[in-house]
Amino acid sequence: MTDLSLEILKQIRDELKQSNERLDRLERRQTETEVRLATELVAVATAVRDLRDVLLEDRKLRETMNDHERRITVLERRAG
């Protein structure tokens, strides 16, 4: 093998090492991003579930209030 061939092979090896290092960094960043996204997705799902619970409770209170309003109206008509 000639010195030139050996030098070219060394350069290829070095470039492959650099490429592998860049790929490793990219993979770590992608993993970190996926973890952050999963964490945020859980937070959003929790917020949506909490909002649903509040809306359901509001609906129940509204129905109760409407019922009370009807009953008060009936009592006022009887009294007045």
C-alpha positions as CSV (number, residue, x, y, z in Angstrom):
1,M,0.0,0.0,0.0
2,T,1.4,3.4,-0.9
3,D,1.8,6.3,1.5
4,L,-0.8,8.2,-0.5
5,S,-3.3,5.4,-0.1
6,L,-2.6,5.1,3.5
7,E,-3.0,8.8,4.0
8,I,-6.3,8.8,2.2
9,L,-7.6,5.9,4.3
10,K,-6.6,7.7,7.5
11,Q,-8.5,10.8,6.3
12,I,-11.5,8.7,5.6
13,R,-11.3,7.1,9.0
14,D,-11.0,10.6,10.7
15,E,-14.0,11.9,8.7
16,L,-16.0,8.8,9.7
17,K,-15.2,9.4,13.3
18,Q,-16.3,13.0,13.0
19,S,-19.5,12.0,11.2
20,N,-20.2,9.4,14.0
21,E,-19.7,12.0,16.7
22,R,-22.1,14.4,14.9
23,L,-24.6,11.6,14.6
24,D,-24.2,10.8,18.3
25,R,-24.9,14.4,19.2
26,L,-27.9,14.6,16.9
27,E,-29.3,11.4,18.4
28,R,-28.8,12.8,21.9
29,R,-30.6,16.0,20.9
30,Q,-33.4,14.1,19.3
31,T,-33.9,11.9,22.4
32,E,-33.9,15.0,24.7
33,T,-36.4,16.6,22.4
34,E,-38.6,13.6,22.4
35,V,-38.5,13.5,26.3
36,R,-39.4,17.2,26.4
37,L,-42.3,16.7,24.0
38,A,-43.6,13.7,25.9
39,T,-43.5,15.6,29.1
40,E,-45.4,18.5,27.6
41,L,-47.9,16.2,26.0
42,V,-48.6,14.7,29.5
43,A,-49.0,18.2,30.9
44,V,-51.4,19.2,28.1
45,A,-53.5,16.0,28.5
46,T,-53.7,16.7,32.3
47,A,-54.8,20.3,31.6
48,V,-57.5,19.1,29.2
49,R,-58.8,16.5,31.6
50,D,-58.9,19.2,34.4
51,L,-60.7,21.6,32.1
52,R,-63.2,18.8,31.2
53,D,-63.8,18.2,34.9
54,V,-64.4,21.9,35.5
55,L,-66.8,22.2,32.6
56,L,-68.8,19.1,33.8
57,E,-69.0,20.6,37.3
58,D,-70.1,23.9,35.8
59,R,-72.8,22.2,33.8
60,K,-74.1,20.4,37.0
61,L,-74.1,23.7,38.9
62,R,-75.9,25.4,36.1
63,E,-78.6,22.7,36.0
64,T,-79.0,23.0,39.7
65,M,-79.2,26.8,39.5
66,N,-81.8,26.6,36.7
67,D,-83.9,24.2,38.8
68,H,-83.7,26.6,41.8
69,E,-84.7,29.5,39.6
70,R,-87.8,27.6,38.4
71,R,-88.7,26.6,42.0
72,I,-88.3,30.2,43.2
73,T,-90.5,31.4,40.4
74,V,-93.2,28.9,41.3
75,L,-93.0,30.0,45.0
76,E,-93.2,33.7,44.0
77,R,-96.3,33.1,41.9
78,R,-98.0,31.2,44.7
79,A,-97.1,34.0,47.2
80,G,-97.9,36.9,45.0
